[in-house]
Amino acid sequence: MISSQTVSLSRSEQKRAAILEAAISLFCGQGFPNTSMDEVAKKAGVSKQTVYSHFGNKDELFVASIESKCVMHDITPDMLADVVHPERVLTQFAARFGAMIVSEEALTVYRACVSQADTHPEVSKLYFAGGPSVMLALLSDYFRRVEAEGKYRFGDTRHAAIRLCLMLFGERRLRLELGMPVDDSDEERSRYLEDTISMFLRAARV
């Protein structure tokens, strides 16, 4: 089903959005190896040819569907454009990234990759390429641009990006990965994310 957010898109863009929506649903529900392009086309309400016209193969579709989750949470290069106010930008990033990594879809895909790592290691590689790798590249580039302003020094910017992302996982993500109940409130989670950004930037301040 095409959401109301796609109404202003062209017909081709609407079909692409429907394909991605169908793909992530199937990948989450039955796993990458058990999902076929035929099933994606049927669920999206388009022809198989249309699926292939947008995505050359299932690997490409899987990576695109993972990347689309970042866009859905508005984690895009545009949100990391302001290098003058990194405190505000990174606090906003933390809120969006923090919400994405504890979402049911993100956890379902992650668990599926881990459970199939021995038998289908290629799925984990695709997941990393479509999700973590993209996120780390965005942050690394942002840190380099912020450094040019002269107020912060992050050292190896990729390492800095890795540190920040792992810090933002927090206890909630760990508990959810283990199937344990969450015992922190949304207010506590928000405070944790904000405090993490403050601590991270204090350490990098020139």
N, C-alpha and C positions, 0 to 999 in steps of 0.2 A: 504494500500500500504506500503510495506517495504521500508524504506529509504536506501540511499546509505551507511549510517553509519553501517548498519547491515550486509553488504556483507561479512565481515570477521568472522561473527558469525557462529556457527554450525546451522544445520537445525532446531534443537529444539529451540535454542536461537532466531532464526529468527521468528519462529512461536510465541514464547512468546512475542517478540517485536511487532509483528503484532496484537496480541490479545490486548495488552496494548494500542496500538495506536487506535484500533477500540473502545475499552471500553471507553477511555477518551473522544473520539469524541461523542459517544452515551450518556454518562453520562452528558456531557456538553450540548448536543443538546436537550435531552428530559427528563433529570433528572434520578436519581437513581431508583425510584419506577417504572418508565415506561420503563426501560431497562431490557431486558431478556438475558439470556445466549445464547439463540438461535440466537438472533439478533447480539450479539457480534461475535459469530462463523461465521455467514453469512458474516458480514462486514469484518472480518479478513481473510476470505477465507479458514477456517479450519473447522473441524468437531466439533460438540458440545462435543464429547468425548475428543478431544484434549484440548479444553478450560478447562474442568474439570481435565484433567491430570496435568495442570499447576497451576490451581487455584481451590481449593476445593469447593468454593461457590461464590456467587455474592458479599458477604461482603468482602471476601478476595481479590477478583478481584478489587473492588473499592479502597480498601486501597493500593493495589499494584500500581494501576494506579495513585493515588495521589503521592505516593513515587517516581514513575518514573519521575514526573515533576521535582523533586529535582535533580535527576540524569541527566536529560536532561540539566539542568542549571549548571551541574558540581558541585553541592553542595553535596559532599561526604566526608566520614571520611578522605580520602587521602588529600583533600585540607586543612584539619585542622591538618596536621601531624607536621608541623614545630612549635615548642613551643618557639624557640629562637627569632623569629622575629614576634611577634604577631601583630605589627603595619602593616606589609605587608600582613600577612595572613588575618587579619580581614578587611583590606581595600578591598582585593580581594573578601572576603565573602560578604561584603556589596554591591559590584557591582553586584554580581551574584544573591544574595537574593533580592536586590532592583529591578533587572530586572524581576525576577520571580513573585514577588507579584503584579506587575502592568501589567502582561501579560493578554491577553484576556481570556485564558483558566482558569487561577487562579481566576480571577474575576468572571467568569461564574459559576464555581463550588461553590465558596463562596456564591454568590447570591442565587444559587439554594438551598444550605443548609439552609440559613437564611429564605428563603421564605417558606420552608417546615418544619421549626423547630417545629411548633406546631403539625402538622399532622404526620411527620416522624422524630421524634427526634433522632432515631437511625442513620440517615444519617449524622447528625452533629457529633455524636460520632465517626463514622467511619472516617469522614473527619479530625477530630482533631487527631485521632490515626495515620492516614497516613501522615499528613502534619505537623501541629504545634508541636505535641508531639515529632516527630522524630527530627525536627529542634532544639527544646529546649534541647533534650538529647544530640545531637551532640555538641552544644555550651557549655552546662554545663560540659561535659567531657573535652572539650578543655580548658575551664577556670581552671579546677582543675589541668590539666597538666601544664598549664602556671604558675599557682601559685607555683608549685613545683620548678620552676626556681628561685623563690625568689624576682622577680622584681615587681610583681603585686599581689594585694589582692582584690578579688572580693566579699568577704563575702559569702552569700548564692549564689552559682553559678547558680542555677536554676532561682532565682530571677534576677540575673545579665543577664542571657540569655533572660528572658522575657523583661526586660528593653531595652536591645539592639535591639531586634527584633521590638518592638513597636516604638522605636525611628526611626528606619530605614524606617518605613512606610511612614512617612512624609506627606506633603500636597497633593502630587500627588495621592497617594493611597486613601486618604480620598475623594478627588474630584471624582475619578473614581468610588468608591463605591457608591457615591451619584448620579452618572450619569451626573456629571458636566464636562464642558470642562477643559482640562489641560492648565494652563497658564504659567508653568515654562518650560524653555528649557532643553534639555538633558544635556547641560553644567551645568546649575544651579542644576539639579537633582544630577549629579555626584559630584558637589562641596558640596552639602548638605550631601550626603552619606559619603564622605571623612571627612568632618568637624565633623560629628557625631561620627565616629570612634576615631578621635583625642580627642574629648571631653570625650568620654567614657573611653579611656585608661588613660588620664590625671587624671581622678578621682580615678582610681584604682592603680595608680603608688605608689610604696612604697617609 
